[in-house]
Amino acid sequence: MPQTPGFTTGRILVVAFEGWNDAGEAASGVVNTLKDELDVYPLAEVDPEDYFDYQFNRPTVAADDEGNRQLIWPSVTIYGPTEPNAPAGSSIYLLLGTEPSRGWKTFTEEIFEVVEDAEITGIVFLGAMLADVPHTRPISVSASSENAAVRDALGLERSNYEGPVGILSVLSNAAEKADIPTVSVWASVPHYVHNAPSPKATLAMIEKLEELIDVVIPRGDLVAESTAWENGIDALAGDDDEMAAYIEQLEQARDTVDSPEASGDAIAEEFERYLQRRDGKEGRDGRGSAGDDPWRPPSI
């Protein structure tokens, strides 16, 4: 791997938030896996009173190990390694929690006080979005960076997205202003299984993360869970002809894009055929405009 200041060696903060940026719990699943597998401890936690609307992010009640009921409040925690100065490779820090409801500017300032104190040299932001992709194909994971040196070293591109953003983008912008290089990693999760955790997407993001930073991440039960997840959706589709036909359309479009001989024109033609099939179906059954999903799945 090329030597990339802040990523090949150094103190790397891996960030994921539950909520809007976390389709299929894929991004938070990566950080939870790291938290379970690495030797880390809580380094700092924000005060939830300052940043959460409890009518939107409600506290939950659960029993502890002794059977006592306790309230669990939405929170954001930064974890640090017990040995932050590893002799080789990267020292991994983690940030995990619920996306705050308010006070994003103040929240960012508070987070970066900890980042500065911990002497973080690079930040990886993890996110997952719902997309028109089939569950039967490898999960698409993209990586981008706003830092020119990182893009050159890792062969990444700069994101050209314009539109609404989450707290990840706010923190990324603050990091670049603080001269801390960043990488953003996003997974595409099949939208028709949006209510279920997606271990396959979590696994794909872990593999991408290992490509970017000097760390080996144990998979735990993720491989078996990923297989079970895919088999479960296959079984559901086997009992639903409409769902199966829709997945087949997604597979055809994905295979066209991924084929070695695919050209820009071929990809555009396949996408146009997909839109025509979708619009034609909606015209027959009146399910909505061309911007709506052609098939509304049951919640799973």
Secondary structure as the mmCIF struct_conf table of DSSP 4:
data_model
#
loop_
_struct_conf.conf_type_id
_struct_conf.id
_struct_conf.beg_label_comp_id
_struct_conf.beg_label_asym_id
_struct_conf.beg_label_seq_id
_struct_conf.end_label_comp_id
_struct_conf.end_label_asym_id
_struct_conf.end_label_seq_id
TURN_TY1_P TURN_TY1_P1 PRO A 5 PHE A 7
BEND BEND1 THR A 8 THR A 9
STRN STRN1 GLY A 10 GLU A 18
BEND BEND2 GLY A 19 GLY A 19
TURN_TY1_P TURN_TY1_P2 TRP A 20 ASN A 21
STRN STRN2 ASP A 22 ASP A 22
HELX_RH_3T_P HELX_RH_3T_P1 ALA A 23 GLU A 25
HELX_RH_AL_P HELX_RH_AL_P1 ALA A 26 GLU A 37
BEND BEND3 LEU A 38 LEU A 38
STRN STRN3 VAL A 40 GLU A 45
HELX_RH_AL_P HELX_RH_AL_P2 PRO A 48 TYR A 51
TURN_TY1_P TURN_TY1_P3 TYR A 54 PHE A 56
BEND BEND4 ASN A 57 ASN A 57
STRN STRN4 THR A 60 ALA A 63
TURN_TY1_P TURN_TY1_P4 ASP A 65 GLU A 66
BEND BEND5 GLY A 67 GLY A 67
STRN STRN5 ARG A 69 ILE A 72
STRN STRN6 VAL A 76 PRO A 81
BEND BEND6 THR A 82 GLU A 83
BEND BEND7 ASN A 85 ASN A 85
BEND BEND8 PRO A 87 GLY A 89
STRN STRN7 SER A 90 THR A 98
HELX_LH_PP_P HELX_LH_PP_P1 GLU A 99 PRO A 100
BEND BEND9 SER A 101 ARG A 102
HELX_RH_AL_P HELX_RH_AL_P3 TRP A 104 ASP A 117
TURN_TY1_P TURN_TY1_P5 ALA A 118 GLU A 119
STRN STRN8 GLY A 122 ALA A 131
BEND BEND10 ASP A 132 ASP A 132
TURN_TY1_P TURN_TY1_P6 HIS A 135 THR A 136
BEND BEND11 ARG A 137 ARG A 137
HELX_LH_PP_P HELX_LH_PP_P2 PRO A 138 SER A 140
STRN STRN9 VAL A 141 SER A 144
BEND BEND12 GLU A 146 GLU A 146
HELX_RH_AL_P HELX_RH_AL_P4 ALA A 148 LEU A 154
TURN_TY1_P TURN_TY1_P7 GLY A 155 GLY A 155
STRN STRN10 GLU A 157 GLU A 157
BEND BEND13 GLY A 163 GLY A 163
HELX_RH_AL_P HELX_RH_AL_P5 ILE A 167 LYS A 177
TURN_TY1_P TURN_TY1_P8 ALA A 178 ASP A 179
STRN STRN11 THR A 182 PRO A 190
HELX_RH_3T_P HELX_RH_3T_P2 HIS A 191 VAL A 193
TURN_TY1_P TURN_TY1_P9 HIS A 194 ASN A 195
BEND BEND14 ALA A 196 ALA A 196
HELX_RH_AL_P HELX_RH_AL_P6 PRO A 199 LEU A 212
BEND BEND15 ILE A 213 ASP A 214
TURN_TY1_P TURN_TY1_P10 GLY A 220 ASP A 221
HELX_RH_AL_P HELX_RH_AL_P7 LEU A 222 GLY A 238
TURN_TY1_P TURN_TY1_P11 ASP A 239 ASP A 239
HELX_RH_AL_P HELX_RH_AL_P8 ASP A 241 ASP A 258
BEND BEND16 SER A 259 SER A 259
TURN_TY1_P TURN_TY1_P12 PRO A 260 GLU A 261
HELX_RH_AL_P HELX_RH_AL_P9 GLY A 264 ASP A 285
TURN_TY1_P TURN_TY1_P13 ALA A 290 GLY A 291
BEND BEND17 ASP A 292 ASP A 292
BEND BEND18 PRO A 294 PRO A 294
HELX_LH_PP_P HELX_LH_PP_P3 PRO A 297 SER A 299
#
